[in-house]
Amino acid sequence: MKFEYQEYNKKATDDELIDDVTRVAKEHGLSSLSMHEYKTYGSFDNSTITRRFGTWNHALELAGLECRNRFYTELELFNNLQHV
């Protein structure tokens, strides 16, 4: 028996990516989904999703999920500037 390598290069559609984000959130009862949560349970790489849709939050919006925005205080922002 001879082994032959067959390259599999199927590009997921936008709908497949968004449906998978929705599936993961639904299966775990989440109204929002972090990239880490998706990486653990999703079928695609989260970098594929962010490249396709620009940002993770935009993908969440398209999936009908809530976006988790981290708001920083002025002091936190200032301390970060000092650190840089």
GIJO-V345805 format. One record per pair of residues at least 6 apart in sequence whose C-alpha atoms are under 6 Angstrom apart, sorted by the first residue. I is the first residue (numbers start at 0). J is the second residue. D is the distance in whole Angstrom. If there is no record, write none. Layout:
I;J;D
I;J;D
This chain:
17;62;6
21;62;6
30;64;6
30;65;6
31;64;5
31;65;5
49;55;5
52;58;6
56;66;6
